[in-house]
Amino acid sequence: AWNKYPSKDEVLDLSRELKLTVKSITGWFTNQRHRDKVHTEARDRLMSSPAMQRLQGTKVVKEKWLTNQNGLSRQNYRPYGMDEKVPYNPGHKKTKFNDYQKAYLKNFFIQKQYVDDDDISELSAELMLSPKVLRIWFQHARERKKKNLPIIPARGRGRGRGRGR
């Protein structure tokens, strides 16, 4: 396990060793703690979801689960997770997933790679994404798994990133 809360001396040592500013080092630790928290919350919520309960053979009241948010990090959601970036096709809106959605989908995919209509409707309600977006995400995740690539690609790669020429 790594030290999530390094002392000021440890941060200064890292800063000198990596030739980065103290602000960037402390920012990285803050962001990493946030991602860990979101990932844990998403995994915990997923494991109590009706889809996972059905997979384990337990019956759950769906309405109770949907109204029980347990104070999880679901703030700052845009409807259907749509982003207005349109790099090359004016009729196409690229979906930008937030950290909670990514963690939830990744954990769900690890448990169940092929989703049925009930799973899609529950995921859609939980993550506030359209069913079409979810089906496509699972298709892409299965393809990535088949090619031995990470389920969720690393940040900063792919088309449309960077400053251009």
DSSP file with accessible surface (Angstrom, degrees, kcal/mol):
  #  RESIDUE AA STRUCTURE BP1 BP2  ACC     N-H-->O    O-->H-N    N-H-->O    O-->H-N    TCO  KAPPA ALPHA  PHI   PSI    X-CA   Y-CA   Z-CA
    1    1 A A              0   0  157      0, 0.0     2,-0.2     0, 0.0     0, 0.0   0.000 360.0 360.0 360.0 145.0    0.0    0.0    0.0
    2    2 A W        -     0   0  102      1,-0.1     2,-0.8     2,-0.0     0, 0.0  -0.603 360.0-100.8 -97.8 157.5    1.2    3.5   -0.8
    3    3 A N        -     0   0   78     -2,-0.2    -1,-0.1     1,-0.2     0, 0.0  -0.653  32.6-174.3 -79.4 109.2    1.3    6.5    1.6
    4    4 A K  S    S+     0   0   88     -2,-0.8    -1,-0.2     1,-0.2    29,-0.1   0.679  79.0  45.4 -77.4 -18.4   -1.7    8.6    0.7
    5    5 A Y  S    S-     0   0  165     28,-0.0    -1,-0.2    25,-0.0     2,-0.0  -0.659  77.5-173.3-127.6  76.2   -0.7   11.4    3.1
    6    6 A P        -     0   0   27      0, 0.0     2,-0.0     0, 0.0    23,-0.0  -0.353  26.3-112.7 -70.5 151.5    3.0   12.2    2.7
    7    7 A S     >  -     0   0   57      1,-0.1     4,-2.4    -2,-0.0     5,-0.2  -0.251  31.4-101.9 -73.8 170.3    4.7   14.6    5.1
    8    8 A K  H  > S+     0   0  183      1,-0.2     4,-2.4     2,-0.2     5,-0.2   0.886 124.6  52.3 -61.6 -37.6    6.0   18.0    3.9
    9    9 A D  H  > S+     0   0  116      2,-0.2     4,-2.6     1,-0.2    -1,-0.2   0.910 108.8  49.4 -65.2 -41.7    9.6   16.5    4.0
   10   10 A E  H  > S+     0   0   85      2,-0.2     4,-2.6     1,-0.2    -2,-0.2   0.899 111.1  50.0 -64.4 -39.3    8.5   13.6    1.8
   11   11 A V  H  X S+     0   0    9     -4,-2.4     4,-2.7     2,-0.2    -2,-0.2   0.925 110.9  49.1 -65.0 -42.3    6.8   15.9   -0.7
   12   12 A L  H  X S+     0   0   70     -4,-2.4     4,-2.4     2,-0.2    -2,-0.2   0.915 111.4  49.6 -62.7 -43.2   10.0   18.1   -0.8
   13   13 A D  H  X S+     0   0   86     -4,-2.6     4,-2.8     2,-0.2    -2,-0.2   0.929 112.6  47.1 -60.9 -45.4   12.1   15.0   -1.4
   14   14 A L  H  X S+     0   0   49     -4,-2.6     4,-3.0     1,-0.2     6,-0.2   0.903 110.0  54.3 -61.8 -40.7    9.8   13.8   -4.2
   15   15 A S  H  X>S+     0   0   19     -4,-2.7     5,-1.6     1,-0.2     4,-0.9   0.923 113.0  41.5 -59.5 -46.3    9.8   17.3   -5.7
   16   16 A R  H  <5S+     0   0  162     -4,-2.4     3,-0.2     3,-0.2    -2,-0.2   0.921 116.7  48.6 -66.9 -44.8   13.6   17.4   -5.8
   17   17 A E  H  <5S+     0   0  147     -4,-2.8    -2,-0.2     1,-0.2    -1,-0.2   0.906 121.3  33.9 -64.5 -42.5   13.9   13.8   -7.1
   18   18 A L  H  <5S-     0   0   90     -4,-3.0    -1,-0.2    -5,-0.2    -2,-0.2   0.495 103.4-126.5 -92.8  -5.3   11.3   14.1   -9.8
   19   19 A K  T  <5 +     0   0  186     -4,-0.9     2,-0.3    -5,-0.2    -3,-0.2   0.923  66.4 129.3  57.1  46.6   12.1   17.7  -10.6
   20   20 A L      < -     0   0   87     -5,-1.6    -1,-0.2    -6,-0.2    -2,-0.1  -0.889  63.9 -95.1-124.0 160.6    8.5   18.8  -10.2
   21   21 A T     >  -     0   0   88     -2,-0.3     4,-1.9     1,-0.1     5,-0.1  -0.351  28.3-120.6 -73.3 156.7    7.0   21.6   -8.2
   22   22 A V  H  > S+     0   0   61      1,-0.2     4,-2.9     2,-0.2     5,-0.3   0.897 114.8  57.1 -61.8 -38.1    5.7   21.0   -4.7
   23   23 A K  H  > S+     0   0  174      1,-0.2     4,-2.3     2,-0.2    -1,-0.2   0.903 106.3  47.8 -61.6 -41.6    2.3   22.1   -5.9
   24   24 A S  H  > S+     0   0   52      2,-0.2     4,-2.1     1,-0.2    -1,-0.2   0.888 112.4  49.7 -69.3 -35.5    2.1   19.5   -8.6
   25   25 A I  H  X S+     0   0    9     -4,-1.9     4,-2.1     2,-0.2    -2,-0.2   0.954 113.8  44.2 -66.9 -48.4    3.2   16.7   -6.2
   26   26 A T  H  X S+     0   0   60     -4,-2.9     4,-2.4     1,-0.2    -2,-0.2   0.889 112.7  53.5 -65.3 -35.6    0.5   17.7   -3.6
   27   27 A G  H  X S+     0   0   27     -4,-2.3     4,-2.7    -5,-0.3    -1,-0.2   0.901 106.8  52.0 -62.2 -41.3   -2.0   18.1   -6.4
   28   28 A W  H  X S+     0   0  130     -4,-2.1     4,-2.6     2,-0.2    -2,-0.2   0.936 110.5  47.4 -62.3 -45.2   -1.3   14.6   -7.7
   29   29 A F  H  X S+     0   0   22     -4,-2.1     4,-2.5     2,-0.2    -2,-0.2   0.913 112.2  50.2 -63.9 -40.5   -1.7   13.1   -4.2
   30   30 A T  H  X S+     0   0   71     -4,-2.4     4,-2.1     1,-0.2    -2,-0.2   0.941 113.0  45.8 -61.7 -47.5   -5.0   15.0   -3.8
   31   31 A N  H  X S+     0   0   86     -4,-2.7     4,-2.6     2,-0.2    -2,-0.2   0.893 112.0  51.7 -62.6 -40.7   -6.3   13.8   -7.1
   32   32 A Q  H  X S+     0   0   44     -4,-2.6     4,-2.4    -5,-0.2    -1,-0.2   0.917 109.0  49.9 -65.8 -40.5   -5.2   10.2   -6.4
   33   33 A R  H  X S+     0   0   61     -4,-2.5     4,-2.2     2,-0.2    -1,-0.2   0.913 111.4  50.0 -63.0 -40.2   -7.0   10.2   -3.1
   34   34 A H  H  X S+     0   0   93     -4,-2.1     4,-2.7     2,-0.2     5,-0.2   0.936 110.5  48.7 -63.5 -46.2  -10.2   11.5   -4.8
   35   35 A R  H  X S+     0   0   69     -4,-2.6     4,-2.7     1,-0.2    -2,-0.2   0.902 111.0  50.8 -61.2 -40.9  -10.0    8.8   -7.5
   36   36 A D  H  X S+     0   0   41     -4,-2.4     4,-2.4     2,-0.2    -1,-0.2   0.917 111.3  48.3 -61.8 -42.7   -9.5    6.1   -4.9
   37   37 A K  H  X S+     0   0  119     -4,-2.2     4,-2.6     2,-0.2    -2,-0.2   0.939 113.3  46.4 -63.7 -46.3  -12.6    7.4   -2.9
   38   38 A V  H  X S+     0   0    5     -4,-2.7     4,-2.7     1,-0.2     5,-0.2   0.922 112.4  50.8 -62.9 -43.3  -14.8    7.5   -6.1
   39   39 A H  H  X S+     0   0   62     -4,-2.7     4,-2.4    -5,-0.2    -1,-0.2   0.925 111.8  47.0 -61.4 -43.9  -13.6    4.1   -7.2
   40   40 A T  H  X S+     0   0   55     -4,-2.4     4,-2.7     2,-0.2     5,-0.2   0.928 112.7  49.0 -65.1 -43.9  -14.4    2.6   -3.8
   41   41 A E  H  X S+     0   0   31     -4,-2.6     4,-2.6     1,-0.2     5,-0.2   0.919 112.3  48.5 -62.1 -42.9  -17.8    4.3   -3.6
   42   42 A A  H  X S+     0   0    0     -4,-2.7     4,-2.6    -5,-0.2    -1,-0.2   0.920 112.5  48.2 -64.0 -43.3  -18.7    3.1   -7.1
   43   43 A R  H  X S+     0   0   97     -4,-2.4     4,-2.4    -5,-0.2    -2,-0.2   0.937 113.0  47.9 -63.7 -43.7  -17.6   -0.5   -6.3
   44   44 A D  H  X S+     0   0   92     -4,-2.7     4,-0.9     1,-0.2    -2,-0.2   0.919 113.7  46.7 -63.8 -44.1  -19.6   -0.6   -3.0
   45   45 A R  H >< S+     0   0    3     -4,-2.6     3,-0.6    -5,-0.2     4,-0.3   0.913 112.0  51.8 -64.3 -41.1  -22.7    0.8   -4.7
   46   46 A L  H >< S+     0   0    0     -4,-2.6     3,-1.9     1,-0.2     6,-0.4   0.920 103.8  56.3 -61.7 -43.5  -22.4   -1.6   -7.6
   47   47 A M  H 3< S+     0   0   57     -4,-2.4    -1,-0.2     1,-0.3    -2,-0.2   0.764 109.9  46.4 -65.5 -20.6  -22.2   -4.6   -5.3
   48   48 A S  T << S+     0   0   46     -4,-0.9    -1,-0.3    -3,-0.6    -2,-0.2   0.400  90.3 116.2 -97.2   3.6  -25.5   -3.7   -3.7
   49   49 A S  S <> S-     0   0    2     -3,-1.9     4,-2.4    -4,-0.3     5,-0.2  -0.301  77.5-116.7 -73.3 155.1  -27.2   -3.1   -7.1
   50   50 A P  H  > S+     0   0    6      0, 0.0     4,-2.8     0, 0.0     5,-0.2   0.877 114.3  57.2 -58.0 -36.6  -30.1   -5.2   -8.2
   51   51 A A  H  > S+     0   0    0      1,-0.2     4,-2.1     2,-0.2     5,-0.1   0.931 110.4  42.2 -62.4 -44.5  -28.1   -6.5  -11.2
   52   52 A M  H  > S+     0   0    0     -6,-0.4     4,-1.8     2,-0.2    -1,-0.2   0.881 113.0  53.8 -70.6 -34.9  -25.4   -7.9   -8.9
   53   53 A Q  H  <>S+     0   0   34     -4,-2.4     5,-3.3     2,-0.2     4,-0.3   0.918 109.8  47.8 -64.5 -41.5  -27.9   -9.2   -6.4
   54   54 A R  H ><5S+     0   0   98     -4,-2.8     3,-1.2     3,-0.2    -2,-0.2   0.907 109.1  53.9 -63.0 -41.3  -29.6  -11.1   -9.3
   55   55 A L  H 3<5S+     0   0   88     -4,-2.1    -1,-0.2     1,-0.3    -2,-0.2   0.863 112.0  44.7 -61.0 -34.2  -26.2  -12.4  -10.4
   56   56 A Q  T 3<5S-     0   0  108     -4,-1.8    -1,-0.3     2,-0.1    -2,-0.2   0.428 120.4-110.1 -90.2  -0.6  -25.7  -13.7   -6.9
   57   57 A G  T < 5S+     0   0   66     -3,-1.2     2,-0.4    -4,-0.3    -3,-0.2   0.661  75.1 130.3  83.7  17.0  -29.2  -15.1   -6.7
   58   58 A T      < -     0   0   70     -5,-3.3     2,-0.4    -6,-0.2    -1,-0.3  -0.825  54.2-129.5-105.0 143.5  -30.5  -12.6   -4.1
   59   59 A K        -     0   0  198     -2,-0.4     2,-0.3    -3,-0.1    -5,-0.0  -0.759  28.3-178.1 -94.2 136.9  -33.8  -10.7   -4.5
   60   60 A V        -     0   0   52     -2,-0.4     2,-0.8   -10,-0.1     3,-0.1  -0.975  33.5-116.9-134.1 145.9  -33.8   -7.0   -4.1
   61   61 A V     >  -     0   0   93     -2,-0.3     4,-1.7     1,-0.2     3,-0.2  -0.735  26.5-157.7 -82.4 111.8  -36.4   -4.3   -4.2
   62   62 A K  H  > S+     0   0   64     -2,-0.8     4,-2.5     1,-0.2     5,-0.2   0.894  87.0  54.4 -61.1 -42.4  -35.3   -2.1   -7.1
   63   63 A E  H  > S+     0   0  133      1,-0.2     4,-1.7     2,-0.2    -1,-0.2   0.892 107.0  51.6 -62.9 -39.3  -37.1    1.1   -6.1
   64   64 A K  H  > S+     0   0  148      1,-0.2     4,-1.2     2,-0.2    -1,-0.2   0.925 111.4  47.7 -62.4 -41.8  -35.5    1.0   -2.6
   65   65 A W  H  < S+     0   0   13     -4,-1.7     3,-0.3     1,-0.2    -2,-0.2   0.921 109.7  52.2 -67.0 -41.8  -32.1    0.7   -4.2
   66   66 A L  H  < S+     0   0   50     -4,-2.5    -1,-0.2     1,-0.2    -2,-0.2   0.848 113.5  43.7 -66.2 -31.4  -32.7    3.5   -6.7
   67   67 A T  H  < S+     0   0  113     -4,-1.7     2,-1.2    -5,-0.2    -1,-0.2   0.673  96.2  83.5 -87.9 -13.8  -33.8    5.9   -4.0
   68   68 A N     <  +     0   0   70     -4,-1.2    -1,-0.1    -3,-0.3    -4,-0.0  -0.704  46.4 161.0 -92.8  94.5  -31.0    5.0   -1.5
   69   69 A Q    >   -     0   0   60     -2,-1.2     3,-1.8     3,-0.0    -1,-0.2   0.645  32.4-150.7 -89.9 -15.5  -28.0    7.1   -2.7
   70   70 A N  T 3   -     0   0  102      1,-0.3    -2,-0.1     2,-0.0    -1,-0.0   0.767  61.5 -72.2  53.4  24.4  -26.0    6.8    0.6
   71   71 A G  T 3  S+     0   0   76      1,-0.1    -1,-0.3     3,-0.0    -3,-0.0   0.811  83.5 168.9  67.1  28.5  -24.5   10.2    0.0
   72   72 A L    <   -     0   0   30     -3,-1.8     2,-2.0     1,-0.1    -1,-0.1  -0.306  49.2 -89.4 -76.8 163.7  -22.3    8.9   -2.8
   73   73 A S  S    S+     0   0   18      1,-0.2    -1,-0.1   -36,-0.1    27,-0.1  -0.459  77.8 127.4 -75.4  80.2  -20.3   11.1   -5.2
   74   74 A R        +     0   0   36     -2,-2.0     3,-0.4    26,-0.1    -1,-0.2   0.181  35.8 120.0-117.9  13.9  -22.9   11.6   -7.9
   75   75 A Q        +     0   0  126      1,-0.2    -2,-0.0    -3,-0.1     0, 0.0  -0.277  59.5  38.2 -74.2 168.1  -22.8   15.4   -8.0
   76   76 A N  S    S+     0   0  144      1,-0.2     2,-0.4    22,-0.0    -1,-0.2   0.794  77.1 159.0  62.4  32.9  -21.9   17.4  -11.1
   77   77 A Y        -     0   0   36     -3,-0.4    -1,-0.2    21,-0.0    51,-0.1  -0.696  31.6-148.3 -84.2 137.5  -23.6   15.1  -13.5
   78   78 A R    >   -     0   0  100     -2,-0.4     3,-2.5     1,-0.1     5,-0.0  -0.811  41.4 -85.7 -95.1 146.6  -24.6   16.4  -16.9
   79   79 A P  G >  S-     0   0  105      0, 0.0     3,-1.5     0, 0.0    50,-0.1  -0.299 112.1  -8.5 -55.3 125.7  -27.8   14.9  -18.4
   80   80 A Y  G 3  S-     0   0  133     48,-0.5    50,-0.4     1,-0.3    49,-0.1   0.593 111.5 -90.3  60.2  11.7  -26.8   11.7  -20.2
   81   81 A G  G <  S+     0   0    2     -3,-2.5    15,-1.8     1,-0.2    -1,-0.3   0.799  74.0 166.0  64.3  26.9  -23.1   12.6  -19.6
   82   82 A M  B <   -A   95   0A  53     -3,-1.5     2,-0.3    13,-0.2    13,-0.2  -0.551  22.0-161.5 -84.1 142.5  -23.0   14.5  -22.9
   83   83 A D        -     0   0   33     11,-1.4    11,-0.2    -2,-0.2    14,-0.0  -0.901  20.8-132.8-117.6 148.0  -20.1   16.8  -23.8
   84   84 A E        +     0   0  132     -2,-0.3     2,-0.2     9,-0.1    11,-0.1   0.380  63.5 124.6 -86.0   5.0  -20.3   19.5  -26.4
   85   85 A K        +     0   0  115      9,-0.3     9,-1.2     1,-0.1    -2,-0.1  -0.499  32.7 177.6 -66.0 130.0  -17.0   18.6  -28.1
   86   86 A V        +     0   0   62     -2,-0.2     7,-0.1     7,-0.1    -1,-0.1  -0.738   5.2 170.3-134.3  83.9  -17.5   17.9  -31.8
   87   87 A P  S    S-     0   0   79      0, 0.0    -1,-0.1     0, 0.0    73,-0.1   0.889  75.9 -13.2 -69.6 -37.8  -14.1   17.2  -33.4
   88   88 A Y  S    S+     0   0  142      1,-0.2    -2,-0.0     4,-0.1     0, 0.0   0.529 122.0  60.1-144.3 -12.0  -15.1   16.0  -36.8
   89   89 A N    >   -     0   0   78      3,-0.2     3,-2.1     1,-0.1    -1,-0.2  -0.914  57.1-159.8-128.5 107.7  -18.8   15.1  -37.1
   90   90 A P  T 3  S+     0   0  121      0, 0.0    -1,-0.1     0, 0.0     0, 0.0   0.749  93.0  52.5 -61.8 -21.1  -21.2   17.9  -36.5
   91   91 A G  T 3  S+     0   0   75      2,-0.0     2,-0.5    -5,-0.0    -5,-0.0   0.470  97.1  83.8 -90.0  -0.6  -24.1   15.5  -35.8
   92   92 A H    <   -     0   0   77     -3,-2.1     2,-0.5     2,-0.0    -3,-0.2  -0.892  57.4-164.9-112.5 128.2  -22.1   13.5  -33.2
   93   93 A K        -     0   0  104     -2,-0.5     2,-0.3    -7,-0.1    -7,-0.1  -0.953  20.4-136.2-109.5 123.7  -21.7   14.4  -29.5
   94   94 A K        -     0   0  115     -9,-1.2   -11,-1.4    -2,-0.5     2,-0.4  -0.611  17.5-127.0 -80.5 132.3  -19.0   12.6  -27.7
   95   95 A T  B     -A   82   0A  24     -2,-0.3     2,-0.7   -13,-0.2   -13,-0.2  -0.645  17.2-157.3 -80.3 129.1  -19.9   11.3  -24.3
   96   96 A K        -     0   0   81    -15,-1.8     2,-0.3    -2,-0.4    -1,-0.0  -0.929  10.7-152.3-108.8 110.2  -17.5   12.4  -21.5
   97   97 A F        -     0   0   39     -2,-0.7     2,-0.1     1,-0.1   -16,-0.0  -0.640   8.7-136.3 -82.1 139.4  -17.7   10.0  -18.6
   98   98 A N     >  -     0   0   40     -2,-0.3     4,-2.5     1,-0.1     5,-0.2  -0.362  32.9 -96.0 -85.6 174.5  -16.9   11.3  -15.1
   99   99 A D  H  > S+     0   0   45      1,-0.2     4,-2.6     2,-0.2     5,-0.2   0.885 123.7  51.6 -60.4 -40.2  -14.7    9.3  -12.6
  100  100 A Y  H  > S+     0   0    6      2,-0.2     4,-2.7     1,-0.2    -1,-0.2   0.939 110.8  47.7 -63.1 -46.4  -17.7    7.8  -10.8
  101  101 A Q  H  > S+     0   0    3      1,-0.2     4,-2.8     2,-0.2     5,-0.2   0.924 113.1  48.6 -61.4 -44.0  -19.2    6.6  -14.1
  102  102 A K  H  X S+     0   0   41     -4,-2.5     4,-2.5     2,-0.2    -1,-0.2   0.934 113.8  45.5 -61.8 -46.5  -15.9    5.1  -15.3
  103  103 A A  H  X S+     0   0   10     -4,-2.6     4,-2.6    -5,-0.2     5,-0.2   0.921 114.2  48.9 -63.7 -42.8  -15.3    3.3  -12.0
  104  104 A Y  H  X S+     0   0    3     -4,-2.7     4,-2.4    -5,-0.2    -2,-0.2   0.943 113.9  45.4 -63.0 -47.6  -18.9    2.0  -11.8
  105  105 A L  H  X S+     0   0    0     -4,-2.8     4,-2.9    -5,-0.2    -1,-0.2   0.904 112.6  51.0 -64.4 -41.0  -18.8    0.7  -15.4
  106  106 A K  H  X S+     0   0   79     -4,-2.5     4,-2.1    -5,-0.2    -1,-0.2   0.945 112.5  45.8 -62.6 -46.0  -15.4   -0.9  -15.0
  107  107 A N  H  X S+     0   0   16     -4,-2.6     4,-1.5     1,-0.2    -1,-0.2   0.890 113.6  49.6 -64.3 -38.8  -16.5   -2.7  -11.8
  108  108 A F  H  X S+     0   0    2     -4,-2.4     4,-2.9    -5,-0.2    -2,-0.2   0.930 109.8  51.3 -64.1 -44.1  -19.7   -3.8  -13.4
  109  109 A F  H  < S+     0   0    2     -4,-2.9    -2,-0.2     1,-0.2    -1,-0.2   0.875 105.6  55.2 -62.2 -37.8  -17.8   -5.1  -16.5
  110  110 A I  H  < S+     0   0   97     -4,-2.1    -1,-0.2     1,-0.2    -2,-0.2   0.897 115.7  39.3 -62.4 -36.5  -15.5   -7.1  -14.2
  111  111 A Q  H  < S+     0   0   86     -4,-1.5     2,-0.3     1,-0.3    -2,-0.2   0.854 134.7  10.2 -79.3 -38.0  -18.6   -8.8  -12.7
  112  112 A K     <  -     0   0   40     -4,-2.9    -1,-0.3    -5,-0.1    -2,-0.1  -0.901  53.6-176.4-151.8 114.3  -20.6   -9.2  -15.9
  113  113 A Q  S    S+     0   0   58     -2,-0.3     2,-0.6    -3,-0.2    29,-0.1   0.754  77.0  55.9 -86.4 -25.2  -19.5   -8.6  -19.5
  114  114 A Y  S    S-     0   0  160     -5,-0.1     2,-0.3    28,-0.0    -1,-0.1  -0.943  74.5-161.4-114.1 119.4  -22.8   -9.2  -21.2
  115  115 A V        -     0   0   34     -2,-0.6     2,-0.2    20,-0.1    -2,-0.0  -0.739   3.3-151.1-103.8 145.8  -25.7   -7.0  -20.0
  116  116 A D     >  -     0   0   70     -2,-0.3     4,-2.4     1,-0.0     5,-0.2  -0.456  40.8 -88.5-101.2-177.5  -29.4   -7.6  -20.5
  117  117 A D  H  > S+     0   0  113      1,-0.2     4,-2.5     2,-0.2     5,-0.2   0.859 126.5  53.3 -63.5 -36.4  -32.2   -4.9  -20.8
  118  118 A D  H  > S+     0   0   86      2,-0.2     4,-2.3     1,-0.2    -1,-0.2   0.925 110.0  48.1 -63.4 -43.8  -32.7   -4.9  -17.0
  119  119 A D  H  > S+     0   0    0      1,-0.2     4,-3.0     2,-0.2     5,-0.2   0.929 111.7  50.3 -60.9 -44.8  -29.0   -4.2  -16.4
  120  120 A I  H  X S+     0   0    4     -4,-2.4     4,-2.8     1,-0.2    -2,-0.2   0.922 110.7  48.4 -61.1 -44.3  -29.0   -1.5  -19.0
  121  121 A S  H  X S+     0   0   51     -4,-2.5     4,-2.1     2,-0.2    -1,-0.2   0.907 113.8  46.8 -66.4 -38.3  -32.1    0.3  -17.5
  122  122 A E  H  X S+     0   0    7     -4,-2.3     4,-2.6     2,-0.2    -2,-0.2   0.927 114.4  46.9 -67.7 -42.9  -30.5    0.1  -14.0
  123  123 A L  H  X S+     0   0    3     -4,-3.0     4,-3.1     2,-0.2     5,-0.3   0.905 110.8  53.1 -63.1 -40.6  -27.2    1.4  -15.2
  124  124 A S  H  X>S+     0   0   22     -4,-2.8     4,-1.3    -5,-0.2     5,-0.8   0.922 112.4  43.9 -61.6 -43.2  -28.9    4.1  -17.1
  125  125 A A  H  <5S+     0   0   49     -4,-2.1    -2,-0.2    -5,-0.2    -1,-0.2   0.908 117.9  44.9 -68.6 -40.8  -30.8    5.3  -14.0
  126  126 A E  H  <5S+     0   0    1     -4,-2.6    -2,-0.2     1,-0.2    -1,-0.2   0.920 125.1  29.8 -70.1 -44.0  -27.8    5.0  -11.8
  127  127 A L  H  <5S-     0   0    0     -4,-3.1    -1,-0.2    -5,-0.2    -2,-0.2   0.483  98.7-127.3 -98.2  -5.6  -25.3    6.7  -14.1
  128  128 A M  T  <5 +     0   0   77     -4,-1.3   -48,-0.5    -5,-0.3     2,-0.3   0.925  64.3 132.7  55.9  47.5  -27.6    9.0  -15.9
  129  129 A L      < -     0   0    0     -5,-0.8    -1,-0.2    -6,-0.3    -2,-0.1  -0.931  62.3-101.7-123.1 153.1  -26.5    7.8  -19.3
  130  130 A S     >  -     0   0   29    -50,-0.4     4,-2.0    -2,-0.3     5,-0.2  -0.378  28.2-119.9 -72.3 151.8  -28.6    6.8  -22.2
  131  131 A P  H  > S+     0   0   50      0, 0.0     4,-2.7     0, 0.0     5,-0.2   0.882 113.9  56.4 -58.2 -36.0  -29.0    3.0  -22.9
  132  132 A K  H  > S+     0   0  152      1,-0.2     4,-2.2     2,-0.2     5,-0.2   0.925 106.1  49.3 -62.7 -44.0  -27.4    3.4  -26.3
  133  133 A V  H  > S+     0   0   23      1,-0.2     4,-2.4     2,-0.2    -1,-0.2   0.912 112.1  49.7 -61.0 -41.6  -24.3    4.9  -24.8
  134  134 A L  H  X S+     0   0    0     -4,-2.0     4,-2.4     2,-0.2    -2,-0.2   0.920 108.9  50.4 -66.1 -43.9  -24.1    2.1  -22.3
  135  135 A R  H  X S+     0   0  107     -4,-2.7     4,-2.2     1,-0.2    -1,-0.2   0.934 112.8  47.1 -59.6 -44.1  -24.5   -0.7  -24.9
  136  136 A I  H  X S+     0   0   61     -4,-2.2     4,-2.7     2,-0.2     5,-0.2   0.917 109.1  54.7 -65.1 -39.9  -21.7    0.9  -27.0
  137  137 A W  H  X S+     0   0   28     -4,-2.4     4,-2.6     1,-0.2    -1,-0.2   0.934 109.6  47.0 -59.9 -44.0  -19.5    1.2  -23.9
  138  138 A F  H  X S+     0   0    1     -4,-2.4     4,-2.4     2,-0.2    -1,-0.2   0.888 110.6  52.3 -67.4 -36.6  -19.9   -2.5  -23.2
  139  139 A Q  H  X S+     0   0  100     -4,-2.2     4,-2.1    -5,-0.2    -2,-0.2   0.950 112.8  44.8 -61.1 -46.9  -19.2   -3.4  -26.8
  140  140 A H  H  X S+     0   0  111     -4,-2.7     4,-2.7     1,-0.2    -2,-0.2   0.895 111.4  53.0 -65.2 -39.4  -16.0   -1.4  -26.7
  141  141 A A  H  X S+     0   0    2     -4,-2.6     4,-2.4    -5,-0.2    -1,-0.2   0.909 108.9  49.4 -64.2 -40.6  -15.0   -2.8  -23.4
  142  142 A R  H  X S+     0   0   54     -4,-2.4     4,-2.4     2,-0.2    -1,-0.2   0.914 111.7  49.7 -64.8 -39.5  -15.4   -6.4  -24.7
  143  143 A E  H  X S+     0   0   84     -4,-2.1     4,-1.8     2,-0.2    -2,-0.2   0.921 110.7  49.0 -63.6 -44.2  -13.2   -5.5  -27.7
  144  144 A R  H  <>S+     0   0   66     -4,-2.7     5,-3.1     1,-0.2    -2,-0.2   0.898 111.4  49.7 -62.9 -39.7  -10.5   -3.9  -25.5
  145  145 A K  H ><5S+     0   0  103     -4,-2.4     3,-1.7     3,-0.2    -1,-0.2   0.915 108.3  53.3 -64.8 -41.2  -10.5   -7.0  -23.3
  146  146 A K  H 3<5S+     0   0  158     -4,-2.4    -1,-0.2     1,-0.3    -2,-0.2   0.871 111.3  46.2 -61.7 -34.4  -10.2   -9.3  -26.4
  147  147 A K  T 3<5S-     0   0  136     -4,-1.8    -1,-0.3    -5,-0.2    -2,-0.2   0.279 116.8-115.0 -91.3   9.7   -7.2   -7.3  -27.5
  148  148 A N  T < 5S+     0   0  150     -3,-1.7    -3,-0.2     1,-0.2    -2,-0.1   0.862  70.3 138.4  58.1  38.6   -5.7   -7.4  -24.0
  149  149 A L      < -     0   0   80     -5,-3.1    -1,-0.2    -6,-0.1    -2,-0.1  -0.746  64.6 -84.8-104.9 159.0   -6.0   -3.6  -23.6
  150  150 A P        -     0   0   78      0, 0.0    -1,-0.1     0, 0.0    -3,-0.0  -0.366  34.0-126.8 -62.7 145.5   -7.1   -1.9  -20.4
  151  151 A I  S    S+     0   0   31      1,-0.2    -7,-0.1    -7,-0.1    -6,-0.1   0.909 103.3  37.6 -60.7 -42.1  -10.9   -1.6  -20.1
  152  152 A I  S    S-     0   0   41     -8,-0.1    -1,-0.2   -11,-0.0     3,-0.1  -0.947  97.3-126.0-111.6 117.5  -10.7    2.1  -19.5
  153  153 A P        -     0   0   73      0, 0.0     3,-0.1     0, 0.0    -2,-0.1  -0.212  31.2 -95.3 -62.3 154.7   -8.0    3.8  -21.6
  154  154 A A    >   -     0   0   57      1,-0.1     3,-0.8     2,-0.1     2,-0.1  -0.273  47.8 -96.4 -65.4 154.5   -5.3    5.9  -20.0
  155  155 A R  T 3  S+     0   0  144      1,-0.2    -1,-0.1    -3,-0.1     3,-0.1  -0.377 100.9  29.7 -70.5 151.9   -5.8    9.6  -19.9
  156  156 A G  T 3  S+     0   0   55      1,-0.3     2,-0.3    -3,-0.1    -1,-0.2   0.604  94.0 106.5  81.9  11.9   -4.3   11.9  -22.5
  157  157 A R    <   +     0   0  188     -3,-0.8    -1,-0.3     2,-0.1     2,-0.1  -0.814  50.2  38.8-118.1 164.2   -4.2    9.5  -25.4
  158  158 A G  S >  S-     0   0   64     -2,-0.3     3,-1.1    -3,-0.1     2,-0.0  -0.305  90.8 -21.2  98.1-179.4   -6.2    9.2  -28.5
  159  159 A R  T 3  S+     0   0  187      1,-0.2     3,-0.1    -2,-0.1    -2,-0.1  -0.293 119.4  22.6 -68.0 143.6   -7.7   11.4  -31.1
  160  160 A G  T 3  S+     0   0   69      1,-0.3     2,-0.3   -73,-0.1    -1,-0.2   0.544  91.4 121.1  82.9   6.8   -8.5   15.0  -30.4
  161  161 A R    <   +     0   0  126     -3,-1.1    -1,-0.3    -5,-0.0     3,-0.3  -0.690  52.1  27.9-100.6 156.7   -6.0   15.4  -27.5
  162  162 A G  S    S-     0   0   74     -2,-0.3    -5,-0.0     1,-0.2    -6,-0.0  -0.265  95.1 -70.9  90.5-178.2   -3.1   17.8  -27.4
  163  163 A R        -     0   0  247      1,-0.3    -1,-0.2    -2,-0.1     2,-0.2   0.525  62.3-135.7 -97.1  -7.0   -2.6   21.2  -28.9
  164  164 A G              0   0   68     -3,-0.3    -1,-0.3     0, 0.0    -3,-0.0  -0.491 360.0 360.0  86.9-158.2   -2.2   20.3  -32.5
  165  165 A R              0   0  301     -2,-0.2     0, 0.0     0, 0.0     0, 0.0  -0.646 360.0 360.0-101.3 360.0    0.5   21.7  -34.8
